[in-house]
Amino acid sequence: MAKKSMIARDVKRKAMHAQYAEKRALLKSVGDLEGLARLPRNSSPTRLKNRCVLTGRPRAYMRQFGLSRIAFREKASKGEIPGITKASW
């Protein structure tokens, strides 16, 4: 499990990105680089990090499910993800 501070920081960044998304798109379309530079750093989309919804793990993230590989395997084994079955041949 990731530190709560890291998860909270990421939540804060997502909120700030959503808040400034429209303004950032407008400045980008106009080509105002100075205006873009004046926006808060955490409003930049490149500062966002994909994290597991359950554990907050930043690595081995599966976009399609929003889970890390470990959480995905646990959920899939329990049958909690529809359409996913363990392979056997």
TORVOGU-845493 format. One record per atom (N, C-alpha, C): x, y, z; atom name; residue number from 1. Coordinates in Angstrom, 2 decimals. Each point is the difference from the previous one (the first is absolute). Example, Ala and Ser with C-alpha at 12.3 -4.5 7.8 and 13.67 -1.06 7.14 Angstrom:
((13.19, -5.69, 7.80), 'N', 1)
((-0.89, 1.19, 0.00), 'CA', 1)
((0.90, 1.20, 0.00), 'C', 1)
((-0.35, 1.05, -0.72), 'N', 2)
((0.82, 1.19, 0.06), 'CA', 2)
((-0.77, 1.09, 0.73), 'C', 2)
END
This chain:
((0.84, -1.18, 0.00), 'N', 1)
((-0.84, 1.18, 0.00), 'CA', 1)
((0.88, 1.24, 0.00), 'C', 1)
((-0.34, 0.93, -0.85), 'N', 2)
((0.76, 1.25, -0.10), 'CA', 2)
((-0.26, 0.87, 1.23), 'C', 2)
((0.92, 0.90, 0.26), 'N', 3)
((-0.18, 0.92, 1.11), 'CA', 3)
((-1.23, 0.87, -0.25), 'C', 3)
((-0.72, 0.29, 1.05), 'N', 4)
((-1.21, 0.81, -0.13), 'CA', 4)
((0.31, 1.40, -0.53), 'C', 4)
((1.18, 0.50, 0.33), 'N', 5)
((0.38, 1.33, -0.47), 'CA', 5)
((0.17, 0.02, -1.52), 'C', 5)
((0.52, -1.09, -0.55), 'N', 6)
((0.19, -0.08, -1.45), 'CA', 6)
((-1.35, -0.08, -0.72), 'C', 6)
((-0.91, -0.77, 0.57), 'N', 7)
((-1.34, -0.13, -0.59), 'CA', 7)
((-0.71, 1.35, 0.09), 'C', 7)
((0.10, 0.68, 1.14), 'N', 8)
((-0.65, 1.30, 0.18), 'CA', 8)
((0.59, 1.03, -0.97), 'C', 8)
((1.30, -0.04, -0.20), 'N', 9)
((0.66, 0.92, -0.91), 'CA', 9)
((-0.51, -0.20, -1.43), 'C', 9)
((-0.18, -1.27, -0.37), 'N', 10)
((-0.48, -0.30, -1.34), 'CA', 10)
((-1.45, 0.46, -0.19), 'C', 10)
((-0.81, -0.16, 1.03), 'N', 11)
((-1.40, 0.45, -0.05), 'CA', 11)
((-0.04, 1.53, -0.16), 'C', 11)
((0.87, 0.68, 0.72), 'N', 12)
((0.09, 1.46, -0.09), 'CA', 12)
((0.39, 0.43, -1.41), 'C', 12)
((0.96, -0.72, -0.60), 'N', 13)
((0.44, 0.32, -1.36), 'CA', 13)
((-1.12, -0.22, -1.01), 'C', 13)
((-0.78, -1.08, 0.16), 'N', 14)
((-1.10, -0.26, -0.92), 'CA', 14)
((-1.04, 1.11, 0.07), 'C', 14)
((-0.29, 0.46, 1.21), 'N', 15)
((-0.97, 1.08, 0.18), 'CA', 15)
((0.50, 1.29, -0.63), 'C', 15)
((1.27, 0.30, 0.20), 'N', 16)
((0.57, 1.23, -0.56), 'CA', 16)
((0.06, -0.08, -1.52), 'C', 16)
((0.31, -1.18, -0.53), 'N', 17)
((0.02, -0.17, -1.46), 'CA', 17)
((-1.38, 0.25, -0.59), 'C', 17)
((-1.03, -0.53, 0.65), 'N', 18)
((-1.37, 0.21, -0.48), 'CA', 18)
((-0.40, 1.47, 0.09), 'C', 18)
((0.45, 0.67, 1.04), 'N', 19)
((-0.34, 1.41, 0.21), 'CA', 19)
((0.59, 0.89, -1.09), 'C', 19)
((1.23, -0.27, -0.41), 'N', 20)
((0.69, 0.86, -0.95), 'CA', 20)
((0.00, -0.55, -1.44), 'C', 20)
((-0.68, -1.10, -0.27), 'N', 21)
((0.05, -0.63, -1.32), 'CA', 21)
((-0.50, 0.93, -1.09), 'C', 21)
((-1.12, 0.67, 0.24), 'N', 22)
((-0.58, 0.89, -1.01), 'CA', 22)
((0.92, 1.19, -0.28), 'C', 22)
((0.50, 0.61, 1.06), 'N', 23)
((0.89, 1.16, -0.14), 'CA', 23)
((1.30, -0.40, -0.72), 'C', 23)
((0.53, -1.17, 0.36), 'N', 24)
((1.23, -0.51, -0.62), 'CA', 24)
((-0.22, -0.23, -1.50), 'C', 24)
((-1.14, -0.57, -0.38), 'N', 25)
((-0.29, -0.26, -1.41), 'CA', 25)
((-0.12, 1.31, -0.78), 'C', 25)
((-0.62, 1.00, 0.62), 'N', 26)
((-0.15, 1.30, -0.65), 'CA', 26)
((1.37, 0.65, -0.22), 'C', 26)
((0.84, 0.02, 1.02), 'N', 27)
((1.33, 0.60, -0.12), 'CA', 27)
((0.85, -0.75, -1.02), 'C', 27)
((-0.16, -1.30, -0.06), 'N', 28)
((0.77, -0.81, -0.94), 'CA', 28)
((-0.42, 0.27, -1.44), 'C', 28)
((-1.30, 0.16, -0.22), 'N', 29)
((-0.48, 0.26, -1.35), 'CA', 29)
((0.43, 1.38, -0.50), 'C', 29)
((0.09, 0.97, 0.92), 'N', 30)
((0.44, 1.35, -0.35), 'CA', 30)
((1.52, 0.03, -0.19), 'C', 30)
((0.70, -0.88, 0.70), 'N', 31)
((1.46, -0.03, -0.08), 'CA', 31)
((0.67, 0.87, 1.04), 'C', 31)
((-0.72, 0.28, 1.08), 'N', 32)
((0.54, 0.85, 1.07), 'CA', 32)
((0.83, -0.85, 0.96), 'C', 32)
((1.31, -0.09, -0.29), 'N', 33)
((0.88, -0.82, 0.83), 'CA', 33)
((0.25, 0.62, 1.36), 'C', 33)
((0.03, 1.31, 0.09), 'N', 34)
((0.19, 0.65, 1.30), 'CA', 34)
((-1.20, -0.22, 0.91), 'C', 34)
((-1.19, 0.04, -0.58), 'N', 35)
((-1.21, -0.27, 0.78), 'CA', 35)
((-0.02, -1.42, 0.51), 'C', 35)
((0.44, -0.93, -0.83), 'N', 36)
((0.07, -1.40, 0.42), 'CA', 36)
((1.01, -0.18, 1.13), 'C', 36)
((1.11, 0.72, -0.08), 'N', 37)
((1.04, -0.10, 1.03), 'CA', 37)
((-0.48, 0.55, 1.34), 'C', 37)
((-0.95, 0.92, -0.03), 'N', 38)
((-0.51, 0.59, 1.25), 'CA', 38)
((-1.01, -0.90, 0.71), 'C', 38)
((-0.52, -1.00, -0.69), 'N', 39)
((-0.94, -0.92, 0.63), 'CA', 39)
((0.73, -0.87, 1.03), 'C', 39)
((-0.71, -0.50, 0.99), 'N', 40)
((0.65, -0.86, 1.01), 'CA', 40)
((0.60, -1.26, -0.62), 'C', 40)
((1.12, -0.43, 0.52), 'N', 41)
((0.67, -1.19, -0.54), 'CA', 41)
((-0.89, -1.23, 0.06), 'C', 41)
((-0.71, -0.16, 1.10), 'N', 42)
((-0.81, -1.20, 0.18), 'CA', 42)
((-1.23, -0.04, -0.90), 'C', 42)
((-0.25, 1.06, -0.76), 'N', 43)
((-1.13, -0.04, -0.93), 'CA', 43)
((0.39, -0.61, -1.33), 'C', 43)
((1.29, -0.29, -0.17), 'N', 44)
((0.49, -0.60, -1.24), 'CA', 44)
((-0.39, -1.48, -0.08), 'C', 44)
((-0.46, -0.46, -1.16), 'N', 45)
((-0.39, -1.41, -0.11), 'CA', 45)
((1.18, -0.97, 0.11), 'C', 45)
((1.21, 0.47, -0.26), 'N', 46)
((1.15, -0.90, 0.08), 'CA', 46)
((0.36, -0.34, 1.44), 'C', 46)
((-0.50, 0.76, 0.96), 'N', 47)
((0.30, -0.28, 1.40), 'CA', 47)
((-0.96, -1.01, 0.63), 'C', 47)
((-1.03, -0.40, -0.76), 'N', 48)
((-0.92, -1.01, 0.49), 'CA', 48)
((0.65, -1.38, -0.10), 'C', 48)
((-0.33, -0.86, 0.93), 'N', 49)
((0.54, -1.36, 0.02), 'CA', 49)
((-1.15, -0.97, 0.13), 'C', 49)
((-0.01, -1.01, -0.86), 'N', 50)
((-1.03, -1.03, 0.10), 'CA', 50)
((0.28, -0.85, 1.24), 'C', 50)
((-1.01, -0.14, 0.85), 'N', 51)
((0.14, -0.79, 1.22), 'CA', 51)
((-1.16, -0.96, 0.15), 'C', 51)
((0.26, -1.11, 0.64), 'N', 52)
((-1.03, -1.00, 0.27), 'CA', 52)
((-1.08, 0.62, 0.89), 'C', 52)
((-1.24, -0.27, -0.33), 'N', 53)
((-1.12, 0.56, 0.75), 'CA', 53)
((-0.04, -0.57, 1.42), 'C', 53)
((0.34, -1.26, 0.15), 'N', 54)
((-0.08, -0.66, 1.30), 'CA', 54)
((1.21, 0.25, 0.88), 'C', 54)
((1.20, -0.16, -0.56), 'N', 55)
((1.21, 0.05, 0.81), 'CA', 55)
((0.81, 1.27, -0.16), 'C', 55)
((-0.18, 0.70, -1.09), 'N', 56)
((0.78, 1.21, -0.26), 'CA', 56)
((1.36, -0.31, -0.62), 'C', 56)
((0.23, -1.24, -0.36), 'N', 57)
((1.28, -0.41, -0.59), 'CA', 57)
((0.21, 0.66, -1.36), 'C', 57)
((1.15, 0.66, -0.21), 'N', 58)
((0.23, 0.71, -1.25), 'CA', 58)
((0.57, -0.87, -1.13), 'C', 58)
((0.61, -1.12, 0.36), 'N', 59)
((0.61, -0.85, -1.02), 'CA', 59)
((-0.91, -1.15, -0.38), 'C', 59)
((0.23, -0.56, -1.17), 'N', 60)
((-0.76, -1.15, -0.51), 'CA', 60)
((-1.49, 0.32, -0.02), 'C', 60)
((-0.35, 1.18, -0.50), 'N', 61)
((-1.38, 0.48, -0.06), 'CA', 61)
((-0.64, -0.47, -1.29), 'C', 61)
((-1.20, -0.54, 0.07), 'N', 62)
((-0.73, -0.45, -1.18), 'CA', 62)
((-1.12, 1.01, -0.28), 'C', 62)
((0.16, 0.77, -1.07), 'N', 63)
((-0.94, 1.08, -0.30), 'CA', 63)
((-1.43, -0.47, -0.19), 'C', 63)
((-0.15, -1.13, -0.66), 'N', 64)
((-1.34, -0.50, -0.32), 'CA', 64)
((-0.84, -0.25, 1.26), 'C', 64)
((0.66, -0.34, 1.08), 'N', 65)
((-0.72, -0.33, 1.23), 'CA', 65)
((0.22, 1.00, 1.12), 'C', 65)
((1.03, 0.83, -0.11), 'N', 66)
((0.29, 0.98, 1.04), 'CA', 66)
((0.61, -0.62, 1.24), 'C', 66)
((0.60, -1.18, -0.17), 'N', 67)
((0.57, -0.73, 1.13), 'CA', 67)
((1.45, -0.36, -0.27), 'C', 67)
((0.74, -0.26, 1.07), 'N', 68)
((1.36, -0.52, -0.17), 'CA', 68)
((-0.11, -1.49, -0.29), 'C', 68)
((1.10, -0.58, -0.43), 'N', 69)
((-0.02, -1.43, -0.35), 'CA', 69)
((-0.35, -0.88, 1.19), 'C', 69)
((0.41, 0.42, 1.19), 'N', 70)
((-0.26, -0.79, 1.20), 'CA', 70)
((-1.48, 0.03, 0.36), 'C', 70)
((-0.57, 1.20, 0.01), 'N', 71)
((-1.43, 0.14, 0.32), 'CA', 71)
((-0.85, -0.66, -1.07), 'C', 71)
((0.44, 0.12, -1.27), 'N', 72)
((-0.72, -0.63, -1.10), 'CA', 72)
((-0.04, -1.51, 0.17), 'C', 72)
((1.13, -0.59, 0.35), 'N', 73)
((0.08, -1.45, 0.16), 'CA', 73)
((-0.89, -0.48, 1.13), 'C', 73)
((-0.01, 0.73, 1.10), 'N', 74)
((-0.85, -0.37, 1.14), 'CA', 74)
((-1.48, 0.05, -0.38), 'C', 74)
((-0.40, 1.10, -0.65), 'N', 75)
((-1.40, 0.16, -0.41), 'CA', 75)
((-0.40, -1.04, -1.03), 'C', 75)
((0.89, -0.28, -0.96), 'N', 76)
((-0.30, -0.98, -1.05), 'CA', 76)
((-0.12, -1.39, 0.59), 'C', 76)
((0.85, -0.34, 0.95), 'N', 77)
((-0.05, -1.33, 0.63), 'CA', 77)
((-1.30, -0.21, 0.77), 'C', 77)
((-0.50, 1.08, 0.60), 'N', 78)
((-1.25, -0.08, 0.75), 'CA', 78)
((-1.22, 0.06, -0.91), 'C', 78)
((0.22, 0.33, -1.28), 'N', 79)
((-1.11, 0.08, -0.96), 'CA', 79)
((-0.75, 1.31, 0.09), 'C', 79)
((0.65, 1.05, 0.48), 'N', 80)
((-0.66, 1.30, 0.18), 'CA', 80)
((0.11, 0.90, -1.22), 'C', 80)
((0.75, -0.43, -1.02), 'N', 81)
((0.10, 0.77, -1.24), 'CA', 81)
((-0.73, -0.79, -1.08), 'C', 81)
((-1.09, 0.54, -0.55), 'N', 82)
((-0.79, -0.73, -0.99), 'CA', 82)
((0.80, -0.26, -1.28), 'C', 82)
((-0.13, -1.22, -0.51), 'N', 83)
((0.64, -0.36, -1.27), 'CA', 83)
((1.45, -0.44, 0.12), 'C', 83)
((0.55, 0.02, 1.19), 'N', 84)
((1.40, -0.40, 0.19), 'CA', 84)
((0.04, -1.37, 0.68), 'C', 84)
((0.68, -0.93, -0.64), 'N', 85)
((0.19, -1.31, 0.59), 'CA', 85)
((1.47, -0.38, -0.07), 'C', 85)
((0.43, -0.84, 0.91), 'N', 86)
((1.39, -0.43, 0.01), 'CA', 86)
((0.21, -0.96, -1.17), 'C', 86)
((1.07, 0.20, -0.71), 'N', 87)
((0.29, -0.84, -1.15), 'CA', 87)
((0.42, -1.40, 0.45), 'C', 87)
((-0.48, -1.00, -0.72), 'N', 88)
((0.44, -1.37, 0.26), 'CA', 88)
((-0.01, -0.77, -1.33), 'C', 88)
((1.06, -0.69, -0.27), 'N', 89)
((0.08, -0.77, -1.25), 'CA', 89)
((0.74, -1.28, 0.20), 'C', 89)
END
